Amino acid sequence: MKIKVLASGSKGNCSLIETKSTRFLIDIGITYQRLKKELEKMNLTTDDIDALLLTHAHNDHTSGLKVLLKRTNFKIYTNKDIIKELTVDIDNDRVELYNPLIHLNNTEINVFKTSHDAKGSVGFLITEDNDSLVYITDTGYLNRKYFPLLENKNIYYIESNHDEKMLMDGPYPYYLKQRIISDEGHLSNDTTAKYLKKLVGDNTKYIILAHLSEHNNKEEIAYNTSRESLKDRSDIKIVVAKQSEALEEVEVYNEVNMCR
């Protein structure tokens, strides 16, 4: 299994997931042209993509959807609440509604609720054979009932949005600070580190810290907070996703021919 984070942050989010049987996008908060260029670097086109999964309807996760719909014909996986909040109409024949468990070829995807001020927001557990990836972005907290489902996976892509001191001492208006730290806001570095401490296991190889705030966080602070929490697990590689450039591919199996 492989993840290529194309963009991560408040100005746009998009990731490419590859398994042995499928390729799909999570969110499309970047332009079609940028997506096309990033795929070309991997010798891919949008014809190689099987689906798009949406986490929620906020613009930084969906701004490229209108053009993508015109230029492609693959399925859009979402739910009714997300559809209601979108500013773009999707033809019914393009839509596949989420169930708690969906399949893309041989890849299983558990869909679970996240807590954000966007109706219908979700995260994913992606598995095929013994490979696994947890994808959590834009949530104020992670419900403990999902811990058993999400424990001891290979890769964690998880929001580490803000440093609480930087946020509270910073220039944002009070109402915005309260939104960010609320249960429907975003995960702080400290909260993410605590969750990771509970979730990682012997099978965990990589952590990708995502959706860092441009104004209320720094890469080294986010990294150091999670690294300190997992100081007894130096074997786990922690990387920080970026807004303006794609992250190096992260993979957890050795096969060269990943799809088809």
Backbone hydrogen bonds, N-H to C=O, Kabsch-Sander energy under -0.5 kcal/mol:
donor,donor_aa,acceptor,acceptor_aa,energy
2,K,18,E,-2.7
3,I,250,V,-2.6
4,K,16,L,-2.8
5,V,3,I,-0.5
6,L,4,K,-0.7
6,L,14,C,-2.0
7,A,14,C,-1.7
8,S,242,K,-1.5
12,G,9,G,-1.6
13,N,60,D,-1.6
14,C,7,A,-2.3
15,S,26,I,-1.7
16,L,4,K,-2.8
17,I,15,S,-0.5
17,I,24,F,-3.2
18,E,2,K,-3.0
19,T,22,T,-2.8
24,F,17,I,-2.3
25,L,51,A,-2.4
26,I,15,S,-2.5
27,D,25,L,-0.5
27,D,53,L,-2.8
28,I,61,H,-2.7
29,G,13,N,-2.8
35,L,31,T,-2.3
36,K,32,Y,-2.8
37,K,33,Q,-2.3
38,E,34,R,-2.5
39,L,35,L,-2.4
40,E,36,K,-2.3
41,K,37,K,-1.5
42,M,38,E,-0.6
42,M,39,L,-1.3
43,N,40,E,-1.8
44,L,39,L,-2.5
48,D,45,T,-1.8
49,I,46,T,-1.5
50,D,23,R,-2.9
51,A,23,R,-0.6
52,L,75,K,-2.1
53,L,25,L,-2.8
54,L,77,Y,-2.0
61,H,58,H,-2.3
62,T,58,H,-0.6
62,T,59,N,-0.9
63,S,59,N,-2.0
64,G,28,I,-2.8
65,L,62,T,-2.2
68,L,64,G,-2.0
69,L,65,L,-2.6
70,K,66,K,-1.1
71,R,67,V,-1.9
72,T,68,L,-1.3
75,K,50,D,-0.9
76,I,94,R,-3.2
77,Y,52,L,-3.4
77,Y,75,K,-0.6
78,T,96,E,-2.0
83,I,79,N,-2.4
84,K,80,K,-2.0
85,E,81,D,-1.1
85,E,82,I,-0.7
86,L,82,I,-1.1
86,L,83,I,-0.6
94,R,91,D,-2.1
95,V,91,D,-0.6
95,V,92,N,-1.0
96,E,76,I,-2.4
98,Y,78,T,-2.4
102,I,109,I,-2.4
104,L,107,T,-2.4
105,N,103,H,-0.5
107,T,104,L,-2.5
108,E,127,T,-2.8
109,I,102,I,-2.7
110,N,125,L,-2.7
111,V,100,P,-2.5
112,F,110,N,-0.5
112,F,123,G,-2.0
114,T,121,S,-2.1
115,S,141,Y,-0.6
116,H,114,T,-0.7
117,D,184,E,-1.5
118,A,116,H,-1.5
121,S,118,A,-1.5
122,V,55,T,-2.1
123,G,112,F,-2.7
124,F,135,Y,-2.2
125,L,110,N,-2.1
126,I,124,F,-0.5
126,I,133,L,-3.3
127,T,108,E,-2.8
128,E,131,D,-2.0
131,D,128,E,-2.5
133,L,126,I,-2.3
134,V,155,I,-2.8
135,Y,124,F,-3.1
136,I,134,V,-0.5
136,I,157,Y,-3.2
140,G,115,S,-3.5
140,G,183,D,-0.8
143,N,141,Y,-0.5
146,Y,143,N,-2.0
147,F,144,R,-1.5
150,L,146,Y,-1.8
151,E,147,F,-1.2
152,N,199,L,-3.3
153,K,150,L,-0.5
155,I,132,S,-1.4
156,Y,206,Y,-1.7
157,Y,134,V,-3.3
157,Y,155,I,-0.5
158,I,156,Y,-0.7
158,I,208,I,-2.6
159,E,136,I,-1.4
160,S,210,A,-2.9
161,N,187,L,-1.8
162,H,187,L,-0.9
163,D,216,N,-3.2
164,E,162,H,-0.6
167,L,163,D,-2.6
168,M,164,E,-2.6
169,D,165,K,-2.3
170,G,166,M,-0.7
170,G,167,L,-0.7
176,L,173,P,-0.6
177,K,173,P,-2.1
178,Q,174,Y,-2.5
179,R,175,Y,-1.8
180,I,176,L,-2.3
181,I,177,K,-2.1
182,S,178,Q,-0.8
182,S,179,R,-0.7
185,G,182,S,-1.6
186,H,180,I,-2.8
189,N,162,H,-2.7
192,T,188,S,-2.5
193,A,189,N,-2.4
194,K,190,D,-1.9
195,Y,191,T,-2.4
196,L,192,T,-2.7
197,K,193,A,-2.0
198,K,194,K,-1.3
199,L,195,Y,-2.0
200,V,196,L,-2.6
204,T,201,G,-1.6
205,K,154,N,-3.0
206,Y,154,N,-2.1
207,I,237,K,-2.4
208,I,156,Y,-3.7
209,L,207,I,-0.6
209,L,239,V,-2.9
210,A,158,I,-2.5
210,A,208,I,-0.5
213,S,161,N,-3.2
222,A,218,K,-2.5
223,Y,219,E,-2.7
224,N,220,E,-2.5
225,T,221,I,-2.2
226,S,222,A,-1.8
227,R,223,Y,-2.8
228,E,224,N,-2.4
229,S,225,T,-1.6
230,L,226,S,-1.6
231,K,228,E,-1.3
233,R,230,L,-2.7
236,I,233,R,-1.6
237,K,205,K,-2.5
239,V,207,I,-2.7
241,A,209,L,-2.8
241,A,239,V,-0.5
247,L,5,V,-2.9
250,V,3,I,-2.4
252,V,1,M,-2.2
258,M,256,V,-1.1
260,R,20,K,-0.5
